[in-house]
Amino acid sequence: MHQVAAFREDRIEVMQQLMRSHPLATLVTAIDGRPDANHLPLLLDPEPAPQGRLLGHVARSNPLWREAAGGLDVLVVFQGAQAYVTPSWYETKRETGAVVPTWNYAVVHARCHLTVHDDRDWLHALVTRLTDRHEADRPQPWAVSDAPGDYIERMLKAIVGIELRIDAIEGKWKVSQNRPAADRAGVAAGLAAGKTELQRQMAVLVADGLAKPPV
C-alpha cells in the first residue's frame, strides 16, 4: 500500500478496532500468477500478541482451501469508513479557490500466513465464537445450539476453517490531516450532516484530528 507520512496509522489498538468494527475482509491471493479475492467475515483473536490472528471459514466448494493446504501467504484488507469530500466544505475555497475534491478513507492491510483447519471440533468452536460475537448486541441473541444438532453437523461438513497468522500490519487513515484546521472543521461538519452512516463515521474521524496541527 502506498503510504504518505501524514496518513500512516501505526497504533495496533486503533487498527484492531477497525478490524473488529468492519469484519468483512477482502482476502487477496496470487496463485500461479493469477490474482484472486475472497470476501469473508473474519474474527480477530488478539493472541498471539501483539498482532494476533484472524479466524474464519470458506465453503468446501471454494478452491482456496485446497490451494492453501500446505500454507499460503496472503493479503487481507479491512475497509473502514470512507467518504467523498467536496471542496465546497473548505474555508480555503472561499479564500483562494485553489482546492480540488478528494476521498477520505480508513483501511488496514494485514499480511498473513494462511493455514487450513478441516476438523469438526475446531469448526464448531469457530462458528460458535463468530455467532456469539455478532449476536451479542441483539435483545434475544440466536445461538448455534438453537438449530437442530443434525442440521448443524451437515452445515459443518460444508465448510473448511482458515487461520491467518498476522505477520505484518499497516494502517492508512486519510482523514484530512493535511488540510488547515478551518478546512478540517468544514469537512467534519459537512460529513456529519451526510445521509449515510459511513459519512457520519468519517466525520468522527476527521473531528478527532481537529486538535492536531495539519501534517
C-alpha positions as CSV (number, residue, x, y, z in Angstrom):
1,M,0.0,0.0,0.0
2,H,1.4,3.4,-0.9
3,Q,1.9,5.4,2.3
4,V,2.2,9.1,3.0
5,A,3.6,10.1,6.3
6,A,0.6,12.3,7.2
7,F,-1.8,9.4,6.8
8,R,0.1,6.5,8.3
9,E,-1.5,4.7,11.3
10,D,0.8,2.6,13.4
11,R,-1.2,2.1,16.6
12,I,-2.1,-1.5,16.8
13,E,-5.1,-0.9,19.1
14,V,-6.6,1.6,16.5
15,M,-6.1,-0.8,13.6
16,Q,-7.5,-3.7,15.6
17,Q,-10.6,-1.7,16.5
18,L,-11.3,-1.1,12.8
19,M,-10.8,-4.8,12.1
20,R,-13.4,-5.6,14.7
21,S,-15.9,-2.9,13.6
22,H,-15.6,-3.8,9.9
23,P,-15.1,-7.6,9.9
24,L,-16.0,-8.3,6.3
25,A,-12.5,-8.5,4.8
26,T,-11.1,-9.0,1.3
27,L,-8.6,-11.9,1.2
28,V,-6.2,-11.4,-1.7
29,T,-4.2,-14.3,-3.1
30,A,-1.8,-14.8,-6.1
31,I,-1.5,-18.5,-7.1
32,D,0.4,-19.5,-10.2
33,G,0.4,-15.8,-11.2
34,R,-3.4,-15.5,-11.0
35,P,-4.8,-12.8,-8.7
36,D,-7.9,-13.7,-6.8
37,A,-10.0,-12.2,-4.0
38,N,-12.5,-13.7,-1.5
39,H,-14.8,-11.7,0.8
40,L,-15.0,-13.2,4.2
41,P,-16.2,-12.1,7.7
42,L,-13.1,-12.7,9.9
43,L,-12.8,-12.9,13.7
44,L,-9.8,-11.1,15.2
45,D,-8.1,-13.1,18.0
46,P,-5.6,-10.8,19.8
47,E,-3.4,-13.8,20.6
48,P,-0.6,-14.3,19.9
49,A,0.2,-10.7,20.9
50,P,0.9,-8.1,19.7
51,Q,-0.7,-8.6,16.2
52,G,-2.9,-11.6,16.8
53,R,-4.5,-13.8,14.2
54,L,-7.7,-14.0,12.1
55,L,-10.1,-16.8,12.0
56,G,-12.8,-17.7,9.5
57,H,-14.2,-20.3,7.1
58,V,-14.9,-20.8,3.5
59,A,-17.3,-23.1,1.6
60,R,-15.9,-26.5,0.9
61,S,-16.6,-25.9,-2.7
62,N,-14.2,-22.9,-2.6
63,P,-10.8,-23.9,-4.1
64,L,-9.0,-21.5,-1.8
65,W,-8.6,-24.0,1.0
66,R,-7.2,-26.7,-1.3
67,E,-4.7,-24.2,-2.8
68,A,-3.7,-23.3,0.8
69,A,-3.5,-26.8,2.1
70,G,0.3,-26.5,2.6
71,G,0.2,-22.9,3.9
72,L,-0.1,-19.8,1.8
73,D,0.9,-16.1,2.2
74,V,-2.0,-13.7,1.6
75,L,-3.0,-10.1,2.0
76,V,-6.1,-9.3,4.0
77,V,-7.8,-5.8,3.6
78,F,-10.2,-4.3,6.0
79,Q,-12.1,-1.2,4.7
80,G,-13.4,1.2,7.4
81,A,-15.2,4.5,7.0
82,Q,-14.9,6.2,3.6
83,A,-16.5,9.2,2.0
84,Y,-16.2,11.7,-0.8
85,V,-15.0,15.2,0.2
86,T,-16.2,18.2,-1.7
87,P,-14.1,21.3,-2.0
88,S,-17.2,23.3,-1.0
89,W,-16.6,22.4,2.6
90,Y,-13.2,24.1,2.7
91,E,-12.6,27.5,4.0
92,T,-9.8,27.7,1.6
93,K,-12.3,27.6,-1.3
94,R,-13.7,30.9,-0.1
95,E,-10.2,32.4,0.4
96,T,-8.4,31.4,-2.7
97,G,-10.4,28.8,-4.7
98,A,-7.3,26.7,-5.1
99,V,-8.9,23.4,-3.9
100,V,-10.0,20.1,-5.5
101,P,-12.2,17.2,-4.4
102,T,-10.7,14.1,-2.6
103,W,-11.8,10.9,-1.0
104,N,-11.2,10.1,2.7
105,Y,-10.9,6.6,4.0
106,A,-9.5,4.4,6.7
107,V,-8.1,1.0,5.8
108,V,-6.0,-1.8,7.3
109,H,-3.7,-4.2,5.4
110,A,-2.6,-7.4,7.1
111,R,0.0,-9.7,5.6
112,C,-0.8,-13.2,6.8
113,H,0.2,-16.8,6.6
114,L,-2.9,-18.9,6.0
115,T,-3.4,-22.5,7.3
116,V,-6.4,-24.7,6.9
117,H,-8.5,-26.5,9.6
118,D,-10.6,-29.3,8.4
119,D,-11.7,-30.5,11.8
120,R,-15.2,-30.7,13.1
121,D,-14.5,-29.6,16.7
122,W,-12.3,-26.6,15.6
123,L,-15.1,-25.5,13.2
124,H,-17.8,-25.9,15.8
125,A,-15.9,-23.7,18.2
126,L,-15.2,-21.2,15.5
127,V,-18.8,-20.8,14.3
128,T,-19.9,-20.6,17.9
129,R,-17.5,-17.7,18.6
130,L,-18.5,-16.0,15.3
131,T,-22.1,-16.3,16.1
132,D,-21.8,-15.1,19.7
133,R,-19.7,-12.1,18.6
134,H,-22.3,-10.9,16.0
135,E,-25.4,-11.7,18.0
136,A,-24.1,-10.1,21.2
137,D,-26.0,-6.8,20.9
138,R,-29.3,-8.4,19.9
139,P,-32.1,-8.4,22.6
140,Q,-32.6,-12.1,22.0
141,P,-29.3,-13.5,20.6
142,W,-29.5,-16.5,18.3
143,A,-27.1,-19.4,19.3
144,V,-25.7,-22.3,17.3
145,S,-27.4,-24.6,19.8
146,D,-30.8,-23.2,18.7
147,A,-30.6,-25.1,15.5
148,P,-31.2,-28.9,15.3
149,G,-28.0,-30.8,16.0
150,D,-28.1,-32.9,12.8
151,Y,-28.6,-29.7,10.8
152,I,-25.5,-28.1,12.3
153,E,-23.5,-31.2,11.6
154,R,-24.5,-31.0,7.9
155,M,-23.5,-27.3,7.8
156,L,-20.1,-28.0,9.4
157,K,-19.4,-30.6,6.7
158,A,-20.0,-28.0,4.1
159,I,-17.2,-25.6,5.3
160,V,-13.5,-25.6,6.0
161,G,-11.8,-23.4,8.6
162,I,-8.9,-21.0,7.9
163,E,-6.5,-19.4,10.3
164,L,-4.4,-16.4,9.3
165,R,-1.3,-15.6,11.4
166,I,-0.7,-11.9,11.1
167,D,2.9,-11.3,10.1
168,A,2.8,-7.6,9.3
169,I,0.1,-5.0,9.6
170,E,-0.3,-1.4,8.5
171,G,-3.0,1.2,8.5
172,K,-3.8,4.3,6.5
173,W,-6.2,6.9,7.8
174,K,-6.7,9.6,5.2
175,V,-8.9,11.9,7.2
176,S,-8.0,15.4,6.1
177,Q,-4.9,15.6,8.3
178,N,-3.1,17.6,5.6
179,R,-5.7,20.4,5.5
180,P,-5.7,23.6,7.6
181,A,-7.9,23.4,10.8
182,A,-10.6,25.5,9.2
183,D,-10.9,23.2,6.3
184,R,-11.0,20.1,8.5
185,A,-13.7,21.7,10.6
186,G,-15.7,22.3,7.4
187,V,-15.2,18.7,6.3
188,A,-16.3,17.3,9.7
189,A,-19.4,19.4,9.7
190,G,-20.3,18.6,6.1
191,L,-19.9,14.8,6.7
192,A,-21.8,14.9,10.0
193,A,-24.8,16.3,8.0
194,G,-24.5,13.5,5.5
195,K,-27.1,10.9,4.7
196,T,-25.1,7.7,5.2
197,E,-23.6,6.1,8.2
198,L,-20.2,5.9,6.6
199,Q,-20.2,9.7,6.1
200,R,-21.0,10.2,9.8
201,Q,-18.3,7.7,10.8
202,M,-15.8,9.6,8.7
203,A,-17.0,12.9,10.3
204,V,-16.0,11.5,13.7
205,L,-12.5,10.5,12.4
206,V,-12.0,14.0,10.9
207,A,-13.2,15.7,14.1
208,D,-10.9,13.6,16.3
209,G,-7.9,15.1,14.5
210,L,-9.0,18.8,14.8
211,A,-6.9,19.4,17.9
212,K,-3.8,18.4,16.0
213,P,-1.9,20.7,13.5
214,P,-2.0,19.8,9.8
215,V,0.8,17.5,8.8
